[in-house]
Amino acid sequence: MKIKDGFLLRQVAGQTVVLPTGGDLDLNMMITLNDTGAFLWEKLQNDCTEADLVAALLADYDVDESTARECVESFVKKLSDHDFFV
Amino acid sequence: MISSSDHLIIKEELLPLIRERLDSGNKVRYLPFCGVSMLPLLRQGLDSVEIGPLPEKMKKYDLPVYRGRTGKYIMHRVVAVKEDHYVCLGDNTYIYEHILPEQMLGIVTTIKRGEKLIPVTSRSYRLYCRIWRAIYPIRKALRSLKQWLRRLLK
């Protein structure tokens, strides 16, 4: 899995939002990420698997494996629903 | 009676982002709004607008978005172009506003009316603008009559 090119993360009022890098801006398509979401987004700039993401969460966050797995699955599904993957 | 002004619901923190996109020649969609001053065209809660960068000079019937005195972003129609300012009026208001070019943020390019997208270049939209403006004296007279009748019955 890898995020498509053409998106960037931006801080807006203390929140991390995903924006298209250029072109028109559709406010309805703007996605807000929490700290973990932004972390996973950065990891997904490079090709990786769900297992890689779970491992990254376990390494950087104080979280148990089942919570990390749930978090990754839900995040990946959200991105997939919005067609963010290559 | 002063009708409330239609104002776009723009979160202050999104403004730099919106300005940035408009300045780079892009459009921002779809912004919801509050108010009744652009009826019958724009209905609060049902419709929204796409805005684009400002043209060099606006024309009569254009629908700009500008920062009003209260700081909110208003969209009312240009009904006259003066040398140094624009005269704007909501489709459902009767008080002219004099707006300086520096108050302008962008211009409405498409109206999302329900599920229908209406580009402001469309023939039907342009016809609406002309007819609605042309019958302004009639609308104003009817409104005065309605107010007079209301007072009579009080």
Interface residues (C-beta under 8 A of the other chain):
Chain A: R10 V12 A13 L19 G22 G23 D24 L25 D26 L27 N28
Chain B: K11 E13 L14 L17 I18 R21 S24 N26 K27 V28 R29 Y30 L31
